[in-house]
Amino acid sequence: MDVGTTKFYEDLACALELVKDYRADAHGWRPLSTNQGTSELHIFCRDGPPGKMELNLRMDMPMPIDMATTWLRAEDILKEAPYADMIDEFVCLKSFGPGDMICSIKFTKQFGILVDLLASTRPPGSFGDKILMRFVTRRDHPEPGHIFFGCIAIERASFVPMWGMMIKEGTKPGTTTLHEIWQVPSMPDDLVLPVVEQMGRIYCAQTWNIDDSAGIEQRHGFLVMAIRKCCRGPPLIPIAPKTGDFEPCSEEWLDALTWDVYEDPLDFTLPQYLRLLLECFGKKNVDVFDSLDGRHLLFYQASARRSNWLEIWGVWQLIQRRHSAVYRRYHGGSGAPGFQGDVEPRFGKHLQPVSPSTTPTTEDLA
């Protein structure tokens, strides 16, 4: 693991720790301000580690927690949610799975100046710079049922304050409580107050388009898929016929498919199998993942965007009849694997690992 990756995990651990003491009625938080708007925003502060102070922005969102999770997911927070008005440019450089991505980000001038004021080590006027950051989501943190969102600067980390966000079900039915916590250089309350109040005004001036919840979920949500009835072995791997022999995906082409088996059934995972299946049909741009919000799915499950589900399901439907017939001939018996979408996720115990070799650098910002 290289130095940059080690630093990321250290900063992520700090951000995860930062949101644990979110409760505004405890842990030394003192009120600074309240803003009224589409959502009521309360701002608190307290002393942090030596030379630091911490800000706690609490807001009640007028939507249930499942919808709030979709709004705030790393892939989508800067597209349709209110935070889009704080960002001039956002480019995804690498996705490790749902809720875990590296991007370059450029703040709007107004919001960038406020971030500058909260990060004293950042060069004056540098709000126009692009910053390489990693957005991460963790379920059941800091407590079961809560969801953590973090934004970790990969390079020039000292230019961006430590930041973490946590959401939980609100006290009123159909609402979600959000706590956004910043760790910034120490400064007097009367100096930090104008900055955070202006941030509060930006937040509260936004609107939440909750009437389009179904559309937002379809465009930006993820679902979990599962394979079942594999008691005699994992599904067979389709191998496409030679190019030019038949029209791709025609009946003749499908009949000419050959089938391979896993030498070791323990090597099977559904994400890997679906990638092989999609590649066989020439669909290399459909992403399939083995995790959801920073947690590994069990081997017989995979995740994908809802917007890609019909494409994945359509490929399975093309091979299902032929696959079942070949599977039964090979293994015997009357059963054959089946495929389902939109199932409940089943998680393993470890978090999503990341290969340091796939981490972008500043060259990706060009």
FIFIKE-980075 format. One record per residue (C-alpha): x, y, z. Coordinates in Angstrom, 2 decimals. Example, Ala and Ser with C-alpha at 12.3 -4.5 7.8 and 13.67 -1.06 7.14 Angstrom:
px_py_pz
12.30_-4.50_7.80 .
13.67_-1.06_7.14 .
END
This chain:
px_py_pz
0.00_0.00_0.00 .
1.54_3.33_-1.05 .
1.83_6.48_1.05 .
-1.13_8.20_-0.65 .
-3.44_5.26_-0.01 .
-2.27_4.99_3.62 .
-2.98_8.71_4.11 .
-6.47_8.27_2.64 .
-7.35_5.50_5.08 .
-5.99_7.57_7.97 .
-8.12_10.57_6.92 .
-11.16_8.33_6.39 .
-10.74_6.92_9.90 .
-10.59_10.49_11.26 .
-13.76_11.45_9.36 .
-15.56_8.32_10.61 .
-14.52_9.24_14.15 .
-15.53_12.88_13.64 .
-19.24_12.11_13.14 .
-19.57_9.83_16.18 .
-20.25_12.77_18.52 .
-22.94_14.30_16.34 .
-25.56_14.83_19.06 .
-25.95_18.58_19.47 .
-27.29_18.25_23.03 .
-24.08_16.63_24.30 .
-20.31_16.39_23.82 .
-19.62_20.10_24.35 .
-21.50_21.55_21.35 .
-22.67_25.16_21.78 .
-25.25_26.82_19.49 .
-24.05_29.41_16.98 .
-26.99_30.14_14.71 .
-30.31_28.99_13.22 .
-31.36_29.57_9.60 .
-34.87_29.22_8.22 .
-35.61_28.13_4.66 .
-36.81_25.04_2.84 .
-35.10_23.15_5.65 .
-34.36_24.55_9.11 .
-30.63_24.58_9.78 .
-29.04_24.72_13.25 .
-25.32_25.42_13.58 .
-23.24_24.40_16.61 .
-19.52_24.53_17.38 .
-17.06_23.17_19.93 .
-13.34_22.99_20.63 .
-11.51_20.26_18.74 .
-7.95_18.90_18.89 .
-5.19_21.47_19.58 .
-5.46_24.31_17.06 .
-8.80_23.04_15.71 .
-12.51_23.67_16.20 .
-15.48_21.67_14.96 .
-18.72_22.84_13.36 .
-21.95_20.84_13.40 .
-24.62_21.78_10.84 .
-27.90_20.00_11.63 .
-30.73_20.05_9.12 .
-34.07_18.26_8.86 .
-34.70_17.06_5.32 .
-38.36_16.74_4.17 .
-37.98_13.18_2.85 .
-37.67_9.60_4.20 .
-34.20_8.23_4.83 .
-34.18_5.90_1.79 .
-34.78_8.85_-0.52 .
-32.25_10.99_1.37 .
-29.65_8.25_0.84 .
-30.27_8.39_-2.91 .
-30.04_12.21_-2.87 .
-26.76_12.19_-0.96 .
-25.04_9.17_-2.53 .
-21.53_9.99_-3.74 .
-22.41_9.51_-7.41 .
-25.41_11.81_-7.30 .
-24.98_14.41_-4.56 .
-23.63_16.96_-7.02 .
-26.08_16.37_-9.88 .
-29.67_16.90_-8.75 .
-29.43_17.56_-5.03 .
-29.16_21.13_-3.65 .
-25.39_20.78_-3.39 .
-25.23_21.13_-7.18 .
-25.50_24.89_-6.74 .
-22.26_24.87_-4.76 .
-20.26_23.09_-7.48 .
-19.05_24.45_-10.82 .
-17.52_21.24_-12.13 .
-17.63_17.61_-11.07 .
-15.97_14.73_-12.95 .
-15.98_11.09_-11.85 .
-12.53_9.58_-12.44 .
-12.89_6.17_-10.86 .
-15.73_4.21_-9.25 .
-14.87_1.42_-6.82 .
-18.52_0.53_-6.26 .
-21.81_2.18_-5.27 .
-21.06_4.93_-2.78 .
-17.27_4.95_-3.34 .
-15.69_7.08_-6.04 .
-12.80_9.39_-6.87 .
-13.59_12.66_-8.61 .
-12.21_16.08_-9.43 .
-14.30_18.91_-8.03 .
-14.37_22.67_-8.49 .
-16.43_24.85_-6.16 .
-18.47_27.85_-7.26 .
-16.79_31.16_-6.50 .
-19.13_31.98_-3.62 .
-18.85_28.62_-1.93 .
-15.12_28.31_-2.71 .
-14.39_31.56_-0.86 .
-16.19_30.21_2.21 .
-14.16_26.98_2.06 .
-11.00_29.10_1.74 .
-11.91_30.98_4.90 .
-12.35_27.70_6.78 .
-8.99_26.29_5.62 .
-6.25_28.68_6.67 .
-3.48_26.70_4.94 .
-5.08_27.11_1.54 .
-3.53_29.80_-0.68 .
-5.76_32.91_-0.97 .
-7.93_32.92_-4.09 .
-7.40_29.21_-4.77 .
-11.14_28.52_-4.85 .
-10.90_28.16_-8.64 .
-8.60_25.13_-8.35 .
-9.76_21.62_-9.07 .
-9.36_19.27_-6.13 .
-8.94_15.50_-6.29 .
-11.28_13.94_-3.72 .
-12.74_10.60_-2.77 .
-16.40_10.37_-1.76 .
-17.31_7.38_0.41 .
-20.48_6.01_1.99 .
-20.66_3.68_4.98 .
-23.87_2.08_6.19 .
-24.60_1.55_9.90 .
-22.13_4.20_11.06 .
-21.86_5.62_13.65 .
-24.83_3.48_14.79 .
-27.05_0.81_13.17 .
-29.53_2.45_10.81 .
-27.36_5.56_10.33 .
-25.50_6.30_7.11 .
-22.14_8.08_6.86 .
-20.97_10.16_3.91 .
-17.35_11.34_3.75 .
-15.37_13.53_1.38 .
-11.61_12.94_1.64 .
-9.10_15.10_-0.25 .
-6.50_12.83_-1.86 .
-4.06_15.59_-2.82 .
-3.64_19.05_-1.30 .
-5.60_17.68_1.64 .
-4.56_20.58_3.88 .
-6.48_22.92_1.56 .
-9.83_21.32_2.46 .
-11.29_21.09_5.99 .
-11.94_17.63_7.44 .
-15.57_16.83_6.61 .
-18.10_14.13_7.40 .
-21.88_13.78_7.18 .
-24.33_11.46_8.91 .
-28.06_10.92_8.34 .
-30.67_9.11_10.38 .
-34.45_8.90_10.50 .
-35.96_12.19_11.64 .
-38.16_12.69_14.67 .
-41.17_13.40_12.42 .
-42.52_10.64_10.13 .
-41.15_10.83_6.59 .
-38.20_13.08_7.49 .
-34.44_12.63_7.77 .
-32.05_14.39_10.13 .
-28.68_15.33_8.64 .
-25.56_16.30_10.60 .
-22.67_17.76_8.60 .
-19.52_18.14_10.69 .
-16.42_20.14_9.75 .
-13.06_20.28_11.53 .
-11.41_23.65_10.83 .
-8.62_25.82_12.27 .
-9.54_27.45_15.60 .
-10.97_30.95_15.38 .
-13.20_33.12_17.59 .
-16.94_32.51_17.39 .
-17.58_36.04_16.14 .
-15.17_35.41_13.27 .
-16.48_32.00_12.21 .
-20.15_32.96_12.66 .
-20.49_35.11_9.49 .
-18.88_32.33_7.43 .
-21.12_29.51_8.66 .
-24.22_31.71_8.54 .
-23.52_32.43_4.88 .
-23.08_28.70_4.29 .
-26.39_28.19_6.08 .
-28.10_30.68_3.82 .
-26.81_28.81_0.76 .
-28.09_25.50_2.16 .
-31.50_26.83_3.21 .
-32.06_28.65_-0.08 .
-32.10_25.34_-1.95 .
-35.19_23.25_-2.68 .
-35.67_19.50_-2.52 .
-37.58_18.06_-5.48 .
-39.28_15.33_-3.47 .
-42.13_15.02_-5.97 .
-39.79_13.20_-8.37 .
-38.61_10.55_-5.90 .
-39.39_7.64_-8.25 .
-37.53_9.31_-11.14 .
-34.54_10.11_-8.95 .
-34.34_6.51_-7.73 .
-34.52_5.20_-11.30 .
-31.84_7.58_-12.57 .
-29.43_7.38_-9.63 .
-30.40_4.45_-7.41 .
-28.76_1.03_-7.20 .
-30.25_-2.42_-6.86 .
-28.88_-5.77_-5.73 .
-29.10_-8.90_-7.90 .
-28.78_-12.54_-6.84 .
-28.25_-15.95_-8.41 .
-30.13_-18.91_-6.94 .
-30.60_-22.69_-7.38 .
-26.92_-23.42_-7.96 .
-26.91_-26.59_-5.84 .
-25.18_-28.65_-8.59 .
-22.61_-25.98_-9.39 .
-22.26_-22.38_-10.56 .
-23.81_-21.25_-13.85 .
-22.00_-22.05_-17.11 .
-19.97_-19.38_-18.87 .
-21.14_-18.53_-22.42 .
-18.49_-18.15_-25.13 .
-19.46_-16.21_-28.25 .
-19.04_-17.78_-31.72 .
-16.44_-16.36_-34.05 .
-17.12_-12.86_-35.32 .
-18.69_-12.86_-38.79 .
-20.20_-16.33_-38.65 .
-23.61_-15.07_-37.54 .
-25.44_-11.84_-36.84 .
-24.71_-11.03_-33.14 .
-27.58_-12.01_-30.82 .
-29.56_-13.66_-33.62 .
-31.13_-17.07_-33.02 .
-28.34_-18.69_-35.06 .
-25.71_-16.81_-33.00 .
-27.34_-17.86_-29.72 .
-27.54_-21.48_-30.87 .
-23.82_-21.37_-31.72 .
-22.80_-20.33_-28.18 .
-20.43_-22.74_-26.47 .
-20.27_-23.16_-22.71 .
-17.44_-23.38_-20.21 .
-17.41_-24.44_-16.56 .
-15.54_-23.14_-13.53 .
-12.60_-25.43_-12.82 .
-13.05_-24.64_-9.13 .
-16.64_-23.79_-8.13 .
-15.24_-21.79_-5.21 .
-13.88_-19.27_-7.74 .
-17.41_-18.23_-8.70 .
-18.75_-14.79_-7.78 .
-21.84_-13.25_-9.34 .
-20.20_-9.88_-10.20 .
-17.41_-11.63_-12.13 .
-19.90_-13.91_-13.88 .
-22.14_-11.02_-14.98 .
-19.12_-9.15_-16.36 .
-18.17_-12.22_-18.43 .
-21.78_-12.58_-19.60 .
-22.10_-8.91_-20.59 .
-18.72_-8.98_-22.35 .
-19.85_-12.01_-24.38 .
-22.73_-9.87_-25.68 .
-20.49_-6.87_-26.37 .
-21.80_-4.79_-23.44 .
-18.56_-3.66_-21.84 .
-19.83_-0.33_-20.49 .
-22.34_-1.75_-17.98 .
-20.78_-1.63_-14.51 .
-21.41_-4.46_-12.07 .
-20.03_-4.27_-8.51 .
-19.37_-6.59_-5.57 .
-20.17_-3.99_-2.90 .
-22.81_-1.51_-1.79 .
-21.99_1.62_0.23 .
-18.60_0.37_1.38 .
-19.71_-3.12_2.39 .
-18.97_-6.33_0.46 .
-21.93_-8.32_-0.79 .
-21.89_-12.09_-0.41 .
-20.53_-13.96_-3.44 .
-23.93_-14.80_-4.92 .
-25.02_-11.14_-5.05 .
-23.97_-8.15_-7.17 .
-25.01_-4.50_-7.44 .
-25.66_-2.23_-10.43 .
-27.45_0.99_-11.27 .
-31.21_0.65_-11.63 .
-30.90_2.34_-15.00 .
-28.81_-0.64_-16.20 .
-31.09_-3.36_-14.82 .
-33.20_-3.90_-17.94 .
-30.06_-4.28_-20.04 .
-28.60_-6.89_-17.66 .
-31.92_-8.71_-17.37 .
-32.35_-8.67_-21.15 .
-29.02_-10.46_-21.67 .
-29.93_-13.11_-19.09 .
-33.30_-13.64_-20.77 .
-31.54_-14.27_-24.09 .
-29.49_-17.16_-22.69 .
-31.77_-18.50_-19.96 .
-33.53_-21.23_-21.94 .
-30.40_-22.46_-23.68 .
-28.30_-22.19_-20.51 .
-30.81_-24.21_-18.47 .
-30.89_-27.00_-21.05 .
-27.09_-27.28_-21.26 .
-26.76_-27.02_-17.46 .
-29.17_-29.91_-16.91 .
-27.41_-32.08_-19.50 .
-24.02_-31.38_-17.91 .
-24.97_-31.73_-14.23 .
-28.04_-33.93_-14.41 .
-31.24_-33.34_-12.49 .
-34.08_-30.96_-13.25 .
-32.86_-27.78_-11.58 .
-30.93_-24.87_-13.11 .
-29.72_-21.48_-11.81 .
-32.20_-18.59_-11.70 .
-31.50_-14.87_-11.60 .
-33.31_-12.20_-9.56 .
-33.15_-8.43_-9.29 .
-34.00_-5.94_-6.55 .
-33.34_-8.31_-3.66 .
-32.31_-7.46_-0.11 .
-28.50_-7.07_0.19 .
-26.58_-9.65_2.20 .
-23.25_-8.37_3.45 .
-19.95_-9.95_4.44 .
-18.04_-8.69_7.45 .
-15.25_-6.73_5.75 .
-15.26_-3.33_4.07 .
-14.58_-2.65_0.42 .
-10.84_-3.09_-0.32 .
-9.19_-0.86_-2.90 .
-6.18_-1.48_-5.10 .
-3.68_1.38_-4.69 .
-2.61_0.94_-8.31 .
-6.00_2.18_-9.54 .
-5.93_5.47_-7.62 .
-5.79_8.51_-9.99 .
-3.27_11.32_-9.58 .
-3.16_14.97_-10.49 .
-2.54_14.00_-14.12 .
-6.18_12.89_-14.26 .
-7.26_16.49_-13.61 .
-5.87_17.72_-16.91 .
END
